[in-house]
Amino acid sequence: MKLSRRRFVQLSSVTLAGIPFSQLTANEGWYENPEALAEAALYETFKNPVGTAKPYVRWWWNGLRVVKEELLRELDMLKELGIGGVEINSIRFPETADPMGFKELEWLSEEWIEMLGFAVKAAKERGIVCDIIMGSGWPFGGEFLTKDEQTQIMALGTKDIKGPQTFQITRAEIEQLVEPPIASKHDKRYKELSALRLAPAKLTGLDTVVDLDAEIGKDAITIQIPEGDYVLYFLVRITGFMAVMYGAPGASGPVLNHYNKEAVQKYLSRMSDAIVPKLGVIGENFRSVFTDSLELEGANWCDDMYSEFQKRRKYALKPYLPFILFKTGRLGRAILTEKYGSIPEGDLVDTLERVRYDFELTKMELFQERFLDSFLDWCKKNKVLSRVQAYGREYHPLESSMQVDIPECETWIRRHTGEVPKEFDYSHGRTYSEVNKFVSSGARLAGKKMISCEEITNTQLVFNATLENVKITGDQSNLSGVSHSILHGFNYSPPKAAFPGWVRYGTLFNERNPWWPYLKNWVAYKSRLSAVFQQGTLMSDIAVMHPLPDLWGKFAAQWDPFPERAWPDYVHNVWEAIHQCGGGCDYLSENILQKASFKEGKLKYGPRSYKILLIIEAETMYPETVKALDRFAAAGGKIVFVGKEPYKAPGYYDHEAGDKEVSKIVAGLKKRTGVALYPSPDNSLYV
């Protein structure tokens, strides 16, 4: 077919972004004929992007020291820049800045709500959309939370002891030994010794473990240590251990327990009960309410965790708990590089990995039911869209994003931005986070084209970032599937503030930056890209499945978007290789695969379909998933097991039966046409 010059330019604009599209669709009122759309409406929205296609900014209201005149000045600046929306984000005042006598307002106060209403009205008059963050800082909380509403962690401690000896220690000393390096500690923490075990340094079975829970109520604890090397395990339950990061006045203090449904609902209602009587329906003022980084610092507990685990997993957690936990590092990361505790041997290794998987799954289920469902229901009640940033180890990296109205990921400027990426390194040279592909895949599986991103996040090159850095970062963000940019960030800052102004966080998007006059050119470029991406359908004929049960069983769920461990080490680079070779792909989960349909050689779920499924190094898979694989192969689909093939089922309860079923189905599956085992890559992903 001969292409017109205009058609060629349109297609080239997509190709330059590095993302292949198979279909372009129309919004209501546009032409339904794809060719007519390509020649008319799509080109028009590319020339003149609508507001939702333009970048938004995170508008840091530093210390809530806001006045109406400055709000208007900054909104005018943003309109001139070409910004489509603002996320009003209450945040603590920068410690090194001069407040210059401006009054500090309090979150949810009448004065703050008055400023909020004023800003929303002024933004609408300028064609700028408003979002608002739930609470302040991250994760949200407040001084008003009662003890039972505050976040909890069951933290692990160990001590090596050589016997024979009579070992003495006080309960207070044990509690002091467990002090996770929390980045944002709350001053008032409640500690409670919850479990005490003595185990051999080489652990072959739990029958060799001594339960010392009878001692935990005593102030002084005496333990008879037999001859040999032993490890004393202790679990300390810490309540209120974390403070809101950079919470503004009225919303600082301890973090909310996201596993406590009643506390979550109470917190959400506190915000709507304050705003609605003054401003009216939240959805008539704001496009969406945003939940920022779920950096819960390792929070893993609630009052009914033991009973909920028993109900869901059909066995007791308590005997296994000390041995499946990792010590907690900074920002809640599991400490995986240090040696501590007993060394499990034999069949016990497999048992502990199965129980660890069950614990991670239980946490995700509780988080979904008690926090995410509560937030989504609250948004619907208040007629406002939900927007949630995929963060933490409690939030399913793919499936949770399918449920949120505007799912969000994160893309950073880093010191190595622009350097040549390394094949077996999932961070170097890349600006998009590892979670981005999960989020964009989940969104598209759910039929969403608005994939949001906290973009140009910057803590390393704040005052040295160039427009070249900004463009590289933004382009890589789009490559990972992003179609909606929330720039991080635009700091509320009066013009008389000393240089560089009131800066809490983010790239210096500020009129004092020498490249500010030229930024609008990049904003226009990003707007046009998003205008196309939000109308297009990403071409993906290959589906990729990560071995999440194996990862969670061996190392626990990871702290996305910055996982402590990749399993295998190249897993986050596979999608890049597929795209570099001219293809397109999405990630799938086992749950998605089980619910998919299979016909004429294709795997179909919602609006997406795939001809090939790559399964990366998976040892563990549910029997229901393997059955779905068999149906796909029977329908003519192609399945490639990379490196390994599944031979066991996840979880501990009745696992022998599950293992046998998986092995049996896989044995038959391997005999089908279109099923192959491909070796793991060694030196390169490109062959």
N, C-alpha and C positions, 0 to 999 in steps of 0.2 A: 504494500500500500504506500502510495506517495504521501509524504508528510508536508503539510503547509509550514511556512516559516514560523508562524505563531505556535503551531502544534509542537514543532521542534524545540522552540524556546521553552515552552511549558514543560516538556519532558526533560529537557536539560536541567531545568531548575530543580527538579527532583533528583536527577542523577548526581548533580553536584553535591547534594547533601549526603550522598553515599547510601541512600536507602531505596531499595527497589519496591515499586508498587505494582500490584496486579489489578487494582480496581479503584476507581474514583467514584464516590457516592455523593448524593445531593442532600442538602438540608430541605426542610419544608419550604415550599414555594419556589424551589429551583427546578430546572429542567431535569426530567427523569432519564432522558436519553443520555448515556454516558458520553457519546461524542459531542452532543450539544453542550453538555456540562463542561467538558474539557475546553470547548471553543468559546464558551461564554462565561458562565458563572464562576468556574474555577479560576479562569484568567482574571476576572474582575476582582475576586477576593484576594488573589495574589497581588494585584496592583494596589488594592486598597483594603488591607486586612481589617477585619472587624475587631472589636475590642477584646474578645476572648482569645484572639490569636496573638495579640501584643503581649510582650513580657509584663508580668506584674512585679512589684517589689515588696519585700518584707520591710514594712515601715516601722522601724524601732522607735517606740515612744519612750525615749530614755528618761527613766525615773518619773514618768508621767508628769514632767514639768512642761506641759504644753499650754499654749495660749492660742486664741483664735487667729490672730494676725499671722502668726508663723505657720499655722496649719494651712491657711489660704496660700501663702507664699510658696510653700513646698508643693502643694497640689498643682499650682500653676507651673512650677518647674517641671514636674513629672508629666503634665500634659504636653508641654513643649518638647519634652524628650521623646514622646511617643509611647509612654507607658499606659497600659490598658487597665491596670487595677492595682490596689494596695491591700496588703495584709496588715491590718492594724495589730501591732504586737507590743503589748506592754512589757517592759523590761526594766531591770534594775539600772539605776544611774551609774555611768562609768566611774570607777573609783578615782581616777586621776583627773577627771574633768572638773571645771569650775561651774557650779550651778548658777552663778551670777544673780543670785537672789530670786530666781524663779521658784514659785511654790510647787512643792511635791504633792501631787494628788494621790488618792488611794483608790486602788482597783475596786470597782463596784460602788464607789461613793457617788453621791448626787452630782458633784462637780465633774467627776470623771465621765459619768454617763452624759452629762450636758455636752462635754467636749466631743464625746463619741457621736452623739446625734448631730452636732454641728459639722463634724468632719464628713459624716455620711452624706448629709444634704449637700455640702459644698462639692464633694466628689461627684455625686450624681449630676450636678449642674455642669460639670466639666466632662461628663461622659466617662468617668473613671469608676470602676466597680470596686466594692469593698468586701474583703474577707475579714475575719477576726479570729484571733487565737483563743482557744479555750484556756481560761486562767491566765497564767503568766509564766514565762520561762519554760523549763522542761525538767522532768515530767511535772505536771501540775500538782499543786497541793496548797497548803495555807496554814497560817498560825491557828486557825479556828478548828482544825481537825482534832478529834479526841484520840486517845491512845489506840483504841481498837480500830480506828479508821486509817491509821498510818501504816506505811509499807513495812513488810517483814522479810527477813532473810534467815534461813537456817544455814548457819555458816560452819564450815568444817575446820577443825584444828587437830593436829597430831603432835605427838612427842615420842621420840625414840627412847627406849629404856632397855638396859641390859640387866639380866638377872643372873643369879638369884639376888634379891634384895627386898627389903620392905620400903616401898616407895610412898612418900607422903606429899600431899599437895592440898591447897585450900581451894574451895569452890571459886573464891574471888580471883585467885591466881589463874585458874583455868579460863575464866571469863575474860581476864585481861589478855591472855595469850591469843584470843580470837579477836582480832581488830582488823577487818578487811580495809585495804587502802582506798577508801571511798574518796572520790574526787570532790564530792560536795557533801561533807558530813554535816549532820544535824547535831546541834549542841547537846540536846537532851535525848539520849539513847537508853533504851531499856533492854538489859541483857538477862538471859535466863538459860542456865545450863540445862539441856534437854535430853542428852544421851551420853553415855560413857561406856566404852568397850575396850577390852584388851585383846590384841590379836598378835599372833606370831608374825615376825618380819616376812616370812615366806608363808603365804596363806593358800592352803590347798582346799579348804572347805570352811563353811561357816560353823561347823560343829566344833572347830578349834577356837572359836571366839568366846570370850568370857563377857557376859552381860553384867555390867556394874551399875545399872540404873538405880539400884537400891541405895547407892551411895550419894546420888546427886542432891539429895535434900540436906546433906550434912555440910557444915562449915569447913570441917577438916576431913579429908579423904585419905584413907590408908589402904594400900593395895599390895598384896603379896605377889611378887613377880617371880615366876619359876626360872630355872636356869635357861639361858639362851637370849636371843634378841627378840624384843617385842616392840609393839607400837601401841601407845595409848591414843585412842580416837575419842574426840569429844565434839559434840554438836552444841552450838550456842545459838539460841534464837534471839535475834536482835530486832526490836521494834522501833520504828522512828529513826532508823539509822541514817537516812538520807534527807538532805534539804533540797528544796527546789533550786535548780541552777539559775541564778540571776533573776529570781522572782522580784517583781515590783512590789511596792508597799501594798499590803493587804492580801498579797498572794504569794508571799515568801513563807518560809517555815518548812515543816515536814512534808514529805511527799505522800500522796494518797496511795492506799493499798488497792492496786488495780485488780486484785483477786477478791475484793469485798464488794459484792454487787450493791448492797444497800448503801455503802459509803460512796460508791461511784454515782449512783442515782441522786443521792443527797447533794453531792458536789455540783453535778450538772444543773440541778434545780436551783441551787443557790445563784448561779449566773443568770439563768432565764428569769427567775423571780425578781431579780434586781433590774434587768434591762426592759423586759416586756411592758411593765406598767408605765415606763417613761417614754419608750421609743416605739412601742407597738411590736407586732410580730417580727421575730428575728429575721425570718426569711424575706421580709419586705425591706429590710435594711442592708442585709449582707447576703452575698452569693453563697458563701460557705463558712462553716466554723471548722477551725483547723486544730488538729492535735499534732504537736511537734515531737521531736525525737523521744522515743520511748527508752531513754537511757536509765533504766531502773536499777543500775548498779548491782545486779545480781539478785534482786528480789525474787524469791521463789516459794513463798509460804503464805498460808492463811490458816485460820483456826481449825478448819475442818479438812485439812489436806489429807491426813491419814484416812479418814472415813471416806472421802471422795475417791481416793486412790483405790481403796478396797472395793468400793461399789463399781468402779469403772473397769478395773484390771483383774478383779476376782481373786486377789491374794493380798497379803499384808505387806506394806512397804517397810515398816520399821526395822525388821532384821537386816535389810540390805542397805538402808539409807546412808550410814557413814561411809560405806565402801563404794557407792556409785557417785558421790559428790566429788568435785574438785575444789581446791582452795580458791577463794575469790581474789582476783587481782583488781587493778585499777579499772574503773568504769564498769565493774562487774564481770570483766573477762575471766574465763576459767584459766587458772595457771596450769599450763600443759608442758612447760619446758623444765620445771624443777622436779627433783625426785623427793617424794615424801610418802609416808604411809607404807603399808605392807605391799609386797609384790604378789598379786594373785597368780596362781598357777593352775594348769590343767583345765578341767571343765568349768572351773569357777570363773575364768576369764569370760567365757561365752555367757554364763549366767548373769554376771554383773552388767555386761553390755546390753542384754535383753531387758533387765530391770531398769537400767539407765534410760533406755529408749522409752519404756513405759512411763517413767517419771516425766520425761520431757513432753511426751504426748499429753499426759494429764494436765501439766501446767498450761499448755497451749489451749486445751479444751476449756479450762476454767477461765483463762484470760479472754477467750472468745465470748463465752457465755456471760461473764460478769462485767467485763469492761467494754469490749468492742460492740457487742449487741446492745448494751445499755446506751452507748454513745450514738449508735446508728438510730435507735428508737427515739432518743431525745431529739436528734436532728429532724426526723420525720415529723415528730410532734410540733416542732417549732418551724416547720416548712422551710428548712434551710438545707443546703447540700452538705454532706460530710466530706471532709478532706483529712486524710491521715497519712503521715510519713512512715514508711516501712522501716522500723528500727527495732532493735532489741532481739532477745532470744525467745520471747513469749509470743511474738507475732509471726504467724506463718508467712514465709517470704512470698509465696505465690497466692495461696487461697484467700488470705485475708484481704489482699488487694482487689479481689474480684467483688467483694461486698461493698466497698467504699465507693461513694459517688465519684469522687475525684482522688484516685490513688496517687501517691507521691513517692518519689525516690530522691536521690541526692547526688550531685556532681560537684567535685572540688577542684579548685586551683591548687596545685602542689608544686614543690620545688622542681620536680622532674617533669612537669607539664611540657609537652612538646618533644621530649626525648623519645628515641625509638623504643617501642614496647618490647618486652621480653616474652617469649612464648610460654615459659613455665613459671611466670611470675604474674599473679593476677592483680598487681597494683602498679608496678613501675611503668611510667610513660602513659598511664591511663588516668583520666579525670573522673569518669563515671564510676560509681560504686558497684560492688559485686551484686548488690541487691537490685540494681536497675533493670536487668533483664528479667528477673523474676516479676517485678512490678509491671513492666510493660507487657509481659506475656499474660499475666493474670488479667490485666485490664482488657486486652484484646479477646481473650477467651470469654470474658463477660460481655463483649460487645461494646466496650468503651473506647473512645478515641481521644479523650482528654486525659493524657498521662502527664501528671504534674511533676515538677522537679524543683527542689530547693537547689538553685543553680549558682555557680560561681562562689560556692562556699569557700572561705579563705581565712586561714589562721596563720599561714606561713609567709605570704607575700603581700600582706595587707596594703602597705604603702609602696610596694615595688612592682605590683602587677601591671603589666602593659596591656594595651588593647589586643596585642597579638596573643598574650596569655588568655585573655577573655574570650577571643574568638575560637581558639583551639579548644578551650574548655567547653564552650557552648556547642561547637560542632560535634565533639565526642559525646556530649549529652544526647544530642539528637540521634546519633548513631546507635545508642543503646535503647532507643525506642521512645524517647521523650517527645511530647508534642506541645507542652505548655510550661513556660519558664517562670519561676518565681525567683527573682534576683535577690541575692543575699549579700548585703542588704542596704537599705537606704535609711540612714540615721537622722532622726529628727534632731536638728541642730541650728540654733539661732545664728544669723550671720555675724554677730558680734563675738561669738565664742572664739577663744584663742585657737589658732591652728593646731591640729587638723579639724577642730570642732568636736562635738560630742559623738564619740565613736565607741559603740559597745562591741560591735562584731561586724565582720564581713569585709569584702572588697570596698575600697574607698569610692563608692558611688556618691560623689559629692562635687558641688560646683567648684571646689578649691583644687580638685584634681586637674593637672594640666591637660589631660585628654578628655575632660568633660565635654567641651564643645563638639568633639567628634563622635561621642558615644551614641548620639542619635542615629548615626549611619549604621552602626551595628544593631541598634534596636530595630531599625526598619528592616534590616536583613533577617533578623530573627523572627520578626513578625510575619514576613512573607514565607519563611520556611514553615512556621507553625500553621499559617493559613492553609497550606497544602497538606501538611501532615494530619491536621484535624479533619480533613475531608477524605483522606486517602486510606486505603486498606493495605497494610504492610504485607508484602508477598512472603509467605512462609510455607514451604512445602515439606520442611523437615521439623520433627519434634524431638526435643532432647530431654531426657530424664536424668536428674542427678540422683546419686545413691543416698538420699537423705536419711533413711533408717540406719544405714551403716555409719554415716557421719555422726548422727545423734547418739547412737549406741556406743561408739568408741570415744567421742570427744564432747558429747552433749550438744544441744542446739547452739548455734554460733551467734555471736554478737554482730548481727547484720546492722549496717552495711559494711562492717569491717571485721570479717570473721577471723578468729584466732587461727583456724586451720582450714585448709581446703582439702577435700578428699574426693578423688585423688588430686595431686598438686596442680594438674592442668585443667581441672573441671571447669573453671570460670573462663577459660580461654577457648573452649570448644566453639561457642557461638561466634566468636570473632573469626575463627578459621573458616566456618561455613559461609559467613558473609563475605570474607575476603576472596573466597573461591567462586563468588557469584550467586550463592544461594541465599536463603532466608530461613530463619528458624524461630520457634517459640519453645519455652520450657513447659513441661507438663508435670503434674503430680500423679501419684497413684490414684488418688480420689477422682481426678479428672479422667484418667484412663478407664477406670471402672465404670464411669457414667457415659463414656463415649459410645458412639455407634460406628459400625464398620460396614462399608459397602463399596464395591467396585474398586478395591485396592486402596481405599482412603479411610483414615481415622478422622471422624468428625465429632466436634464438640462445639455447640453454639454456632457462631458464624465462621469458625475456623476448621480447616481440614488439612491433612498431612498425608504424604505418600510413604514417608520413611520415618522410622522411630529409632533414634540412637539411645541406647541405655548404657550409661557410663559406669563401668566397674562395679555393678550392683551384685552383692552377695545375698542381700536380704530383700524379700518382696512378699507382699500379702498373696495368699492363694487366689483371692478374687482378682488381683491384678494380673497374675500369670494366666488365669482363665481368659481375661480380656485380651491379653497378647495372643492367645491361641485363636480367638475369634478374629482378630485383626489379620493374622497370617492366613487363616482360612478364607478370608475375604479378598486375598491377593495383596495384602500390605507387605511391606519390607521392614524387617526388624534386624538391627545390628547390635549385638552385645559386644561392647568394647572392653577387652581385657579379661572379663569374667562373665559368668552366667549365674543367675540366682540359684541357690540351693537350700535356702532356709527361709522361714517366716519370721517377722519381727515379733517382739514381745516374749514374755516368759510363760504365761498361762497356757497350758496344753500345747507347748511349742513342738513337742515331738510329733504330734499328729500334723501340725502345720508344716513342719519341715518335710515330712514324707510326701505330703500333697504337692508342695512346691516342686520337689525333685522329680516326682512322677510326671507332672504336667510339662515341666521344662524338657524332660527326656523326649516326650512326644512332640513338643513344639520344635525341637531341633531337627526333626525329620521332615518338617514342612518346607516347601519351596519358598524362597524369599527370606529365610532366617539364616543369619550368619554370625559367627564369632570372629571378631577382628582383634588383632593384638593391640596391646596398649602402646601408645606412641613412646618412643625413647628419646630421640634427639630433636624431633620436629613434629609439629601438627600438620605440616604441609608435605604431602608425598606425591 
